[in-house]
């Protein structure tokens, strides 16, 4: 349940979750050796690609500098971890290109005390970036083996993210409301449960459109309670190309 990460324009496993710190973040409580590995490559990626393409939020840029992307890909492609392109992670899926991860994260502007949900865990990279920025992170992956891979990657680095294997269309009702929801695969229409689970002022970023047709990356912001379209501010961010949203609940 992970997108290809190719932008045409802009762009039940439980690892625990909460860090009791002054920032309220789900980031690792202690440094792992991986966080000092290949730092020059991460700095170059952020400076020459992500910031150069327009991502400005200093917290997002700092998270992208910190998370060791090479620890979220198979060894055979780890040498390419800091190039700005998607990479295969197995099970027919890819890890998103770094710029897309940064741009989507900036669009939802996660706060340090906020509750965040990701639909489509993949290898765990986007969840790790959110864990650097949010107070509590939840993530759902449709493919069981990929969910285990993500759990291993996140756990090895000390990230406390709550993971669930299943259909992300229904969201995570018992953990709602969410201040931030990030969806990394494209349904043909926005799942109503995800909009329902947005807190007042909450932000949802999601690619929408058919697998073989035009897709757009859209940002929704809840301005008032309810399901009426007037309850949400909708903004189109870019034309994109994502893999289809997997699951049964969202089948038309």
Secondary structure as GFF3:
##gff-version 3
##sequence-region A 1 252
A	DSSP	beta_strand	6	7	.	.	.	ID=ss1
A	DSSP	three_ten_helix	33	36	.	.	.	ID=ss2
A	DSSP	alpha_helix	39	45	.	.	.	ID=ss3
A	DSSP	pi_helix	46	50	.	.	.	ID=ss4
A	DSSP	alpha_helix	58	66	.	.	.	ID=ss5
A	DSSP	three_ten_helix	69	72	.	.	.	ID=ss6
A	DSSP	three_ten_helix	75	80	.	.	.	ID=ss7
A	DSSP	beta_strand	87	90	.	.	.	ID=ss8
A	DSSP	beta_strand	93	95	.	.	.	ID=ss9
A	DSSP	alpha_helix	98	108	.	.	.	ID=ss10
A	DSSP	beta_strand	115	119	.	.	.	ID=ss11
A	DSSP	alpha_helix	125	133	.	.	.	ID=ss12
A	DSSP	beta_strand	136	141	.	.	.	ID=ss13
A	DSSP	alpha_helix	144	157	.	.	.	ID=ss14
A	DSSP	beta_strand	162	165	.	.	.	ID=ss15
A	DSSP	three_ten_helix	168	170	.	.	.	ID=ss16
A	DSSP	three_ten_helix	173	175	.	.	.	ID=ss17
A	DSSP	beta_strand	178	183	.	.	.	ID=ss18
A	DSSP	alpha_helix	192	196	.	.	.	ID=ss19
A	DSSP	beta_strand	198	209	.	.	.	ID=ss20
A	DSSP	beta_strand	215	222	.	.	.	ID=ss21
A	DSSP	three_ten_helix	229	231	.	.	.	ID=ss22
A	DSSP	beta_strand	232	241	.	.	.	ID=ss23
###
